[in-house]
Amino acid sequence: VVSTQSTVSSGINAEYGGSQWGDEGKGKVVDLLAGEMDVVARCQGGNNAGHTVVVGDTHYDFHLLPSGIVYSHVKCVVGNGVVLHIPSLFEEIDKNKKEKD
């Protein structure tokens, strides 16, 4: 489900959500849209699933972080519906920083 809505500030809000549990390609769609957004938010779920984002020769592995984080201009938000396992979050951050460097 993708919906867009004009805002008063003449910007566009886009929302994408899946209607099923499991792999239905949500991450790929978010990856395709993220570069055009100002904010990308992860609103629910845990670290049991994830996806890989490839930028050039760099492979990022995301389970908790929003994949929009690969774009320097995008602000990423982890919402209160995400089941956050703190050690896994820090491990994911460290791993993806090493991939970038």
C-alpha positions in Angstrom: 0.0 0.0 0.0 1.5 3.3 -1.1 -0.3 6.6 -0.5 0.7 10.1 -1.1 -0.8 13.3 0.1 -0.1 17.0 -0.6 0.7 19.1 2.5 0.2 22.7 3.2 3.9 23.4 2.8 3.6 22.1 -0.8 5.6 19.0 0.0 4.6 15.4 -0.4 4.0 12.8 2.3 4.4 9.2 1.2 3.5 6.3 3.3 4.3 2.6 2.5 3.1 -0.3 4.6 2.6 -4.0 3.9 -0.5 -6.0 4.5 1.2 -9.3 5.2 3.7 -10.7 7.6 7.0 -11.7 6.1 8.9 -11.0 3.0 6.7 -9.1 0.6 9.3 -6.6 -0.7 8.6 -3.7 1.7 12.3 -3.0 2.2 13.0 -2.8 -1.6 10.1 -0.3 -2.1 11.4 1.8 0.8 14.9 1.7 -0.7 13.6 3.0 -4.0 11.6 5.8 -2.4 14.0 6.8 0.3 16.4 8.9 -1.8 13.6 11.4 -2.5 12.5 11.7 1.1 13.5 14.0 3.9 12.5 11.5 6.7 12.3 7.7 6.7 10.8 6.0 9.7 10.7 2.4 10.9 7.4 2.1 12.8 7.1 -1.5 13.9 8.7 -4.9 14.0 11.8 -6.4 15.5 15.2 -7.5 14.3 14.2 -11.0 13.3 13.9 -10.0 9.6 15.9 -7.6 7.5 17.3 -6.8 4.1 20.5 -5.9 2.4 21.0 -2.6 0.6 23.8 -2.3 -2.0 25.3 1.1 -2.7 28.1 0.8 -5.2 30.4 -1.9 -3.7 29.1 -1.4 -0.2 26.6 -3.9 1.3 24.6 -2.7 4.2 22.6 -5.1 6.4 19.5 -3.7 8.1 17.4 -5.3 10.7 16.4 -2.4 13.0 17.6 0.8 11.3 15.6 2.4 8.5 17.3 1.8 5.2 17.1 5.5 4.3 20.1 6.0 6.6 22.4 5.4 3.5 21.4 8.8 2.2 23.2 11.6 4.0 20.2 14.1 3.6 17.6 11.7 5.1 16.7 11.9 8.7 15.9 8.4 10.1 13.5 7.6 12.9 13.0 4.4 14.8 9.4 4.6 16.2 8.0 3.4 19.5 6.4 0.3 17.8 9.8 -1.2 17.0 10.8 -4.0 19.4 14.3 -2.7 20.1 17.0 -5.0 21.3 19.7 -2.5 22.4 22.7 -4.8 21.9 21.5 -5.7 18.4 21.0 -2.1 17.5 24.5 -1.1 18.5 25.9 -4.2 16.7 24.0 -3.2 13.6 25.3 0.4 13.8 28.9 -0.7 14.3 28.7 -3.2 11.4 27.2 -0.8 8.9 29.7 2.0 9.9 32.6 -0.5 9.2 31.0 -1.3 5.8 30.9 2.4 5.0 34.5 3.1 6.0 
